């Protein structure tokens, strides 16, 4: 297991300015709009930095992100840990009192993503992420 990327949650109106800070440091972002979650993601896969923002007028699908911003402000949302598969690490975390906040499986054509996000455990926001290329 190793760190895959850090996820920062920022207000939509600040997302480009936040990205510009990282761009100034040499990062290049890809944009991904996840309409089903009502969020916009800017990610540099190589550097391991993700900036996520709820879309304007986001509703229930983006509630976790809007609630985070309302209660904690902008900041580290989760640390995504690269794993071969998510079920084993999830089972271990549950033994230590973790609770699953979010789970997703996405087939994105050339690869498959499995993700399990835990509610913070001892202040640690952890997400298990398995990305497998299709052959």
N, C-alpha and C positions, 0 to 999 in steps of 0.2 A: 504494500500500500504506500502511496506517496501523494503529495499535494498535486492536484490536477490544475485547479485555478481558484482564485479568490473572487467572490461575488460581492460587489458593492451595490447597494440600493440607493439611488439618488432621485430627487424630484425631476420630473420630465423637463422642466424649464432649465435645469442645471446639467442635464446629461451631456450635451455637446461641449459645454465648458469643461466639465470633468474629463471628458475624452480628450479635449485639447491639451490638458495638462500632461496626460500620458502620451499623446501624439508628439508633444514637444520633447519627450524623453525617448522617442524613437518607436513607439508602438503603432501598429496599424490595425484598425478595427474592422471586423465584418459586422454588418447589421442583420439582425434577425428579428422580425416582428412575429410574435406568437399570438395571433388573433384570438385563439381559444383561451389564452390566459390574460389577454388584454395588456400585454407588456411589450416593450421594445428593448432588445438586448444589443449591446455593442460588446464584441468579444475579440480579443487577440488571443487565439489558441496557443500560439508559440510562447507568448509572455505569461499566459495564465492569469489574465485580468479580464473580468466581466463587469460591465456597468448595466444595471437593469433599472428600468423605470416603468411605472404604470402608464398606459396610454391616457390621453386626455379623456375625461369623463368615464374612466374605467369603473366597472361595477363589481359584482360578486366574484368573477373569475380572478381579479387582481387584488382581492381583499387582503391577502397575506402581505402584499407589498405596500398597499396604502396604509394598512394598520401599522406596519413596521415604521413607515415614515412619520405617521402621526404620533406614535408612542416613543420612538427612539431617535428620530431624525435620520439624516443620511449617515451611512456608514457600512461597516462590514455586515453583510447579510448572511453569508455562509462561506465555509471553506469546503470546496468540493474535493473529495479524496478519490483518487483513481483506484478502482478495484476490478478484479476479474469478473466478479458477479456480486450482486447486491444482497442476496438473501443471507449469506453467512455473516457478513459484517453487521447487517441489521439485527440478526438473532443475538449476536454478542452484545450489541448496544442495548437491546431491550432488556437483557439480563442485568444491566447496570442502571436501569430506570429510565432509559430513553423512551420517547414517544414519537411515533411517526407523524409528521405534519403533512407530508406531501409525498406522493409516489407517481411516477410516470414511466411509460414505455412509449418510445417513438421509433417508428421505422422511417428513416429518412433517405430511403433509396439505397445508397451505397453503404450505409452503416445503421446500426441499431443502438439506441440509447436507453439504458435503464437507470433510473435515478430514485433514490430514497432520501428525503430531507427529514432530519430529526429536529424536534423542538430543542432549543439549546439545553445542553446537559452540562451542569456546573459552569454555565456561561459560555459554553463552546457551541457555536452553530455549525453543525457538521452535516454534510451531504455525501452519500456514497454514490459514485458515478461509474457506470460501466459503459464504455463505448467500444463496440465491436464492429469491425469492417466485415461486410459481406464478401464472401468469395465466390 
